[in-house]
Amino acid sequence: MNLHTLYARHEPTTDTVAISHGLGCKSMDTLSNESTESLLKRNFFGKLDIVIYYDAECTKVAGRYPWHYSSKPRKSSKYTMLNCYRYALVWLEPHLPRIAIAA
């Protein structure tokens, strides 16, 4: 049985309550010349949701797992259940604010 493929990546949260409590992206003024990986480890980009897409170009959203959901797929997950169907899961690079990456 061939499974349809979905694409997942981490993106900054859109949760307004979390952002209002300071869990969103930090101020760009504090950005140094660190690598993206070290900024992720320091939680510079705040809480990250997992967004699932139907295509690799990330144009059609299939769903979003907020950062606080315990049932969200992990980075090691190869499959996910979405709307009662099982899909193969391919992880893409995180989508982070461009102004932060440009430094």
Backbone as a printed PyTorch tensor [residue, N CA C, xyz], in Angstrom:
tensor([[[ 0.8350, -1.1840,  0.0000],
         [ 0.0000,  0.0000,  0.0000],
         [ 0.8810,  1.2480,  0.0000]],

        [[ 0.7090,  2.1110, -0.9920],
         [ 1.4470,  3.3600, -1.0550],
         [ 0.7250,  4.4340, -0.2620]],

        [[ 1.4770,  5.1160,  0.5730],
         [ 0.9150,  6.2130,  1.3580],
         [ 1.1650,  7.5310,  0.6420]],

        [[ 0.2180,  8.4290,  0.7360],
         [ 0.4550,  9.7790,  0.2410],
         [ 1.4520, 10.4590,  1.1690]],

        [[ 2.1960, 11.3990,  0.6330],
         [ 3.2470, 12.0690,  1.4000],
         [ 2.8160, 13.4680,  1.7900]],

        [[ 3.0780, 13.8170,  3.0370],
         [ 2.9080, 15.1760,  3.5320],
         [ 4.2810, 15.7070,  3.9300]],

        [[ 4.4170, 17.0210,  3.9780],
         [ 5.6860, 17.6790,  4.2720],
         [ 5.5160, 18.5300,  5.5220]],

        [[ 6.4730, 18.4160,  6.4310],
         [ 6.3800, 19.1220,  7.7110],
         [ 7.5920, 20.0190,  7.9070]],

        [[ 7.3670, 21.1330,  8.5690],
         [ 8.4800, 21.9970,  8.9590],
         [ 8.0820, 22.7980, 10.1920]],

        [[ 9.0710, 23.2570, 10.9260],
         [ 8.8350, 24.1030, 12.0940],
         [ 8.7130, 25.5590, 11.6310]],

        [[ 7.7500, 26.2650, 12.2150],
         [ 7.5480, 27.6820, 11.9310],
         [ 7.2410, 28.3950, 13.2440]],

        [[ 7.5670, 29.6810, 13.3450],
         [ 7.2370, 30.4180, 14.5670],
         [ 5.7340, 30.3500, 14.8520]],

        [[ 5.3970, 30.2780, 16.1210],
         [ 4.0070, 30.1220, 16.5090],
         [ 3.1630, 31.3260, 16.0940]],

        [[ 1.8910, 31.0620, 15.8370],
         [ 0.9320, 32.1290, 15.5560],
         [-0.0350, 32.2910, 16.7260]],

        [[ 0.2350, 31.5930, 17.8270],
         [-0.6060, 31.6450, 19.0210],
         [-0.4830, 33.0240, 19.6710]],

        [[-1.5550, 33.8140, 19.6140],
         [-1.5130, 35.1930, 20.1120],
         [-1.2760, 35.2570, 21.6110]],

        [[-1.7810, 34.2740, 22.3550],
         [-1.5740, 34.2660, 23.8040],
         [-0.1030, 34.0170, 24.1190]],

        [[ 0.5070, 33.0530, 23.4490],
         [ 1.9320, 32.7670, 23.6710],
         [ 2.7900, 33.9720, 23.2880]],

        [[ 2.4580, 34.6180, 22.1950],
         [ 3.2260, 35.7860, 21.7560],
         [ 3.0850, 36.9240, 22.7570]],

        [[ 1.8730, 37.1300, 23.2740],
         [ 1.6590, 38.2110, 24.2460],
         [ 2.3790, 37.9490, 25.5670]],

        [[ 2.6840, 36.6840, 25.8640],
         [ 3.4220, 36.3330, 27.0740],
         [ 4.9280, 36.2490, 26.8320]],

        [[ 5.3760, 36.7020, 25.6760],
         [ 6.8030, 36.7590, 25.3820],
         [ 7.4060, 35.4600, 24.8890]],

        [[ 6.5810, 34.5320, 24.4100],
         [ 7.0970, 33.2550, 23.9150],
         [ 7.3010, 33.2560, 22.4080]],

        [[ 7.1340, 34.4150, 21.7650],
         [ 7.3350, 34.5260, 20.3300],
         [ 8.7900, 34.8130, 20.0140]],

        [[ 9.0590, 35.2410, 18.7940],
         [10.4080, 35.5490, 18.3360],
         [10.9800, 36.7120, 19.1390]],

        [[12.2530, 36.6150, 19.5190],
         [12.9160, 37.6680, 20.2930],
         [13.1820, 38.8780, 19.4070]],

        [[13.5730, 39.9660, 20.0180],
         [13.8710, 41.1990, 19.3050],
         [15.0560, 40.9930, 18.3720]],

        [[14.9330, 41.4970, 17.1600],
         [16.0070, 41.3550, 16.1760],
         [17.2320, 42.1910, 16.5500]],

        [[17.0760, 43.1350, 17.4950],
         [18.2050, 43.9630, 17.9150],
         [19.2730, 43.1360, 18.6210]],

        [[18.8680, 42.0280, 19.2500],
         [19.8070, 41.2040, 20.0040],
         [20.4770, 40.1540, 19.1400]],

        [[20.2260, 40.1760, 17.8370],
         [20.7590, 39.1560, 16.9390],
         [22.2590, 39.3590, 16.7360]],

        [[23.0100, 38.2910, 16.8780],
         [24.4470, 38.3400, 16.6220],
         [24.7490, 37.4940, 15.3820]],

        [[26.0020, 37.2320, 15.1400],
         [26.4080, 36.4600, 13.9680],
         [26.4210, 34.9600, 14.2490]],

        [[25.4770, 34.4870, 15.0260],
         [25.4100, 33.0700, 15.3630],
         [24.7650, 32.2910, 14.2200]],

        [[25.0140, 30.9980, 14.2040],
         [24.3980, 30.1410, 13.1970],
         [22.9190, 29.9300, 13.5400]],

        [[22.1680, 29.5140, 12.5430],
         [20.7460, 29.2530, 12.7510],
         [20.5480, 28.1600, 13.7900]],

        [[21.4070, 27.1450, 13.7790],
         [21.2800, 26.0340, 14.7320],
         [21.4650, 26.5200, 16.1610]],

        [[22.4530, 27.3800, 16.3910],
         [22.6750, 27.8670, 17.7560],
         [21.5440, 28.7910, 18.2010]],

        [[20.9810, 29.5550, 17.2550],
         [19.8300, 30.3960, 17.6040],
         [18.6180, 29.5450, 17.9560]],

        [[18.4290, 28.4400, 17.2540],
         [17.3400, 27.5200, 17.5900],
         [17.5400, 26.9200, 18.9750]],

        [[18.7720, 26.5400, 19.2980],
         [19.0640, 25.9610, 20.6130],
         [18.8340, 26.9800, 21.7260]],

        [[19.1120, 28.2460, 21.4540],
         [18.9020, 29.3100, 22.4430],
         [17.4480, 29.7550, 22.5180]],

        [[16.5880, 29.1470, 21.6900],
         [15.1590, 29.4910, 21.6460],
         [14.9390, 30.9370, 21.1980]],

        [[15.8180, 31.4170, 20.3020],
         [15.7280, 32.7930, 19.8160],
         [14.4290, 33.0410, 19.0510]],

        [[13.9780, 32.0430, 18.3090],
         [12.7890, 32.2040, 17.4830],
         [11.5050, 31.9330, 18.2520]],

        [[11.6120, 31.6840, 19.5380],
         [10.4380, 31.4400, 20.3620],
         [ 9.8960, 30.0360, 20.1400]],

        [[ 8.6510, 29.8470, 20.5080],
         [ 7.9990, 28.5480, 20.3500],
         [ 7.7330, 28.2970, 18.8720]],

        [[ 7.9630, 27.0590, 18.4390],
         [ 7.7930, 26.7030, 17.0310],
         [ 6.6610, 25.7030, 16.8700]],

        [[ 5.7020, 26.0400, 16.0170],
         [ 4.6340, 25.1180, 15.6570],
         [ 5.1430, 24.2030, 14.5520]],

        [[ 4.4790, 23.0770, 14.3740],
         [ 4.7670, 22.1940, 13.2460],
         [ 3.6400, 22.3710, 12.2450]],

        [[ 3.9820, 22.7980, 11.0410],
         [ 2.9900, 23.0190,  9.9930],
         [ 3.1660, 21.9170,  8.9570]],

        [[ 2.0420, 21.2900,  8.5880],
         [ 2.0310, 20.1830,  7.6410],
         [ 1.4920, 20.6970,  6.3090]],

        [[ 2.1850, 20.3700,  5.2270],
         [ 1.8020, 20.8110,  3.8890],
         [ 1.5540, 19.6140,  2.9830]],

        [[ 0.7200, 19.8380,  1.9620],
         [ 0.4570, 18.8110,  0.9570],
         [ 1.5710, 18.7140, -0.0810]],

        [[ 2.3450, 19.7890, -0.2570],
         [ 3.3710, 19.8120, -1.2970],
         [ 4.7090, 20.2770, -0.7250]],

        [[ 5.7890, 19.9350, -1.4020],
         [ 7.1330, 20.2730, -0.9350],
         [ 7.4290, 21.7690, -1.0420]],

        [[ 6.6700, 22.4900, -1.8520],
         [ 6.8680, 23.9400, -1.9900],
         [ 6.1830, 24.7120, -0.8730]],

        [[ 5.4550, 24.0120, -0.0180],
         [ 4.7770, 24.5990,  1.1470],
         [ 3.7700, 25.6700,  0.7470]],

        [[ 2.9240, 25.3520, -0.2310],
         [ 1.9150, 26.3060, -0.6710],
         [ 0.5200, 25.9670, -0.1540]],

        [[ 0.2270, 24.6930,  0.0950],
         [-1.1020, 24.2910,  0.5330],
         [-1.0190, 23.6230,  1.9100]],

        [[-1.5420, 24.3090,  2.9230],
         [-1.4570, 23.8280,  4.2950],
         [-2.4620, 22.7080,  4.5320]],

        [[-1.9820, 21.6290,  5.1300],
         [-2.8510, 20.5140,  5.5030],
         [-3.2570, 20.6140,  6.9680]],

        [[-2.3960, 21.1680,  7.7910],
         [-2.7000, 21.2960,  9.2100],
         [-1.5650, 21.9480,  9.9700]],

        [[-1.8540, 22.2890, 11.2210],
         [-0.8630, 22.9230, 12.0940],
         [-0.9600, 22.2920, 13.4680]],

        [[ 0.1850, 21.9020, 14.0110],
         [ 0.2660, 21.4120, 15.3770],
         [ 0.8830, 22.5270, 16.2220]],

        [[ 0.1220, 23.1330, 17.1330],
         [ 0.7110, 24.1660, 17.9970],
         [ 1.8400, 23.5950, 18.8530]],

        [[ 2.7090, 24.4510, 19.3170],
         [ 3.9030, 24.0490, 20.0440],
         [ 3.5780, 23.2720, 21.3110]],

        [[ 2.4070, 23.4740, 21.8990],
         [ 2.0920, 22.8500, 23.1850],
         [ 1.3810, 21.4980, 23.0490]],

        [[ 1.0580, 21.0410, 21.8360],
         [ 0.3860, 19.7510, 21.6510],
         [ 1.3590, 18.6030, 21.9230]],

        [[ 0.9410, 17.6590, 22.7220],
         [ 1.8000, 16.5080, 22.9890],
         [ 1.6900, 15.4630, 21.8840]],

        [[ 0.6400, 15.5320, 21.0720],
         [ 0.4290, 14.5430, 20.0130],
         [ 1.0670, 14.9300, 18.6790]],

        [[ 1.8300, 16.0050, 18.6530],
         [ 2.4570, 16.4300, 17.3930],
         [ 3.5560, 15.4590, 16.9930]],

        [[ 3.8460, 15.3530, 15.7030],
         [ 4.9290, 14.4610, 15.2670],
         [ 6.2850, 14.9930, 15.7290]],

        [[ 7.1850, 14.0990, 16.0150],
         [ 8.5530, 14.4530, 16.4080],
         [ 9.4450, 14.4500, 15.1640]],

        [[10.6100, 15.0130, 15.2880],
         [11.5300, 15.0980, 14.1500],
         [11.9000, 13.7200, 13.6080]],

        [[11.8260, 12.7000, 14.4520],
         [12.1540, 11.3430, 14.0170],
         [10.9520, 10.6140, 13.4080]],

        [[ 9.7820, 11.2350, 13.4050],
         [ 8.5740, 10.5890, 12.8810],
         [ 8.6420, 10.4550, 11.3640]],

        [[ 8.3190,  9.2740, 10.8740],
         [ 8.2740,  9.0140,  9.4350],
         [ 6.8420,  9.0030,  8.9220]],

        [[ 5.8720,  8.9000,  9.8410],
         [ 4.4540,  8.8400,  9.4840],
         [ 3.6720,  9.7360, 10.4310]],

        [[ 2.4990, 10.1740,  9.9770],
         [ 1.6170, 10.9490, 10.8290],
         [ 0.1640, 10.6250, 10.5000]],

        [[-0.6940, 10.8020, 11.4820],
         [-2.1330, 10.6390, 11.2830],
         [-2.7390, 12.0420, 11.1980]],

        [[-3.4880, 12.2770, 10.1470],
         [-4.1360, 13.5690,  9.9700],
         [-5.5200, 13.3150,  9.3930]],

        [[-6.5430, 13.7700, 10.0930],
         [-7.9310, 13.5620,  9.6740],
         [-8.2400, 12.0840,  9.4290]],

        [[-7.7990, 11.2510, 10.3410],
         [-8.0620,  9.7960, 10.3370],
         [-7.3630,  9.0370,  9.2090]],

        [[-6.4000,  9.6350,  8.5530],
         [-5.6340,  8.9520,  7.5080],
         [-4.1590,  8.9430,  7.8950]],

        [[-3.4680,  7.8960,  7.5090],
         [-2.0360,  7.8020,  7.7690],
         [-1.2800,  8.2650,  6.5280]],

        [[-0.2940,  9.1200,  6.7450],
         [ 0.5110,  9.6800,  5.6620],
         [ 1.9920,  9.4500,  5.9480]],

        [[ 2.7740,  9.3180,  4.8930],
         [ 4.2290,  9.3610,  5.0260],
         [ 4.6050, 10.8250,  5.2810]],

        [[ 5.6410, 11.0350,  6.0710],
         [ 6.0080, 12.3890,  6.4810],
         [ 7.4490, 12.6750,  6.0840]],

        [[ 7.6550, 13.8000,  5.3900],
         [ 8.9910, 14.2560,  5.0050],
         [ 9.2400, 15.5800,  5.7120]],

        [[10.3740, 15.6730,  6.4100],
         [10.7040, 16.9010,  7.1460],
         [11.5100, 17.8470,  6.2630]],

        [[11.1200, 19.1160,  6.2810],
         [11.8110, 20.1750,  5.5490],
         [12.5500, 21.0690,  6.5350]],

        [[13.4040, 21.9260,  6.0170],
         [14.1220, 22.8810,  6.8670],
         [13.1200, 23.8290,  7.5410]],

        [[13.4090, 24.2920,  8.7650],
         [12.4930, 25.2160,  9.4470],
         [12.3240, 26.5160,  8.6640]],

        [[11.1360, 27.0950,  8.7590],
         [10.8640, 28.3920,  8.1390],
         [10.9910, 29.4480,  9.2380]],

        [[12.0570, 30.2290,  9.1760],
         [12.3520, 31.2030, 10.2270],
         [12.3140, 32.6040,  9.6410]],

        [[12.1380, 33.6270, 10.4650],
         [12.0710, 34.9920,  9.9390],
         [13.3170, 35.3340,  9.1210]],

        [[13.1110, 35.8840,  7.9320],
         [14.2370, 36.1680,  7.0170],
         [15.1750, 37.2160,  7.5800]],

        [[14.6500, 38.1830,  8.2810],
         [15.5200, 39.2310,  8.8230],
         [16.5090, 38.6280,  9.8160]],

        [[16.0840, 37.5880, 10.5190],
         [16.9770, 36.9670, 11.5040],
         [18.0480, 36.1310, 10.8210]],

        [[17.7200, 35.4660,  9.7350],
         [18.6730, 34.6030,  9.0520],
         [19.6990, 35.4380,  8.2880]],

        [[19.2920, 36.6080,  7.8090],
         [20.1470, 37.4300,  6.9600],
         [21.3720, 37.9490,  7.6990]],

        [[21.3470, 38.0300,  9.0030],
         [22.4570, 38.6160,  9.7630],
         [23.6600, 37.7080,  9.8430]]])
